[in-house]
Amino acid sequence: MKFDYVIDCIGLSCPMPLLEARKALLAAAPGNKILIRGDHIPSKKEIPMAAEAAGAKVIDVAEENGVWSIIIEK
């Protein structure tokens, strides 16, 4: 899958991953796909909720070896 934005939040704690996700959503055009990766567990739940509240579609949420990835389509 091709992504229009790739946001690396590994090592960042709240609220930075959520803020970075919001910045990407604001900059993205409709139909753009955003990949966000991180390791802060609360952000794995907060980012999809914020994306859906902003009208975006959460395509996938996955985790491997303590690193999660979230794919969002605006």
Secondary structure as GFF3:
##gff-version 3
##sequence-region A 1 74
A	DSSP	beta_strand	5	9	.	.	.	ID=ss1
A	DSSP	alpha_helix	16	27	.	.	.	ID=ss2
A	DSSP	beta_strand	33	38	.	.	.	ID=ss3
A	DSSP	alpha_helix	41	53	.	.	.	ID=ss4
A	DSSP	beta_strand	57	64	.	.	.	ID=ss5
A	DSSP	beta_strand	67	73	.	.	.	ID=ss6
###
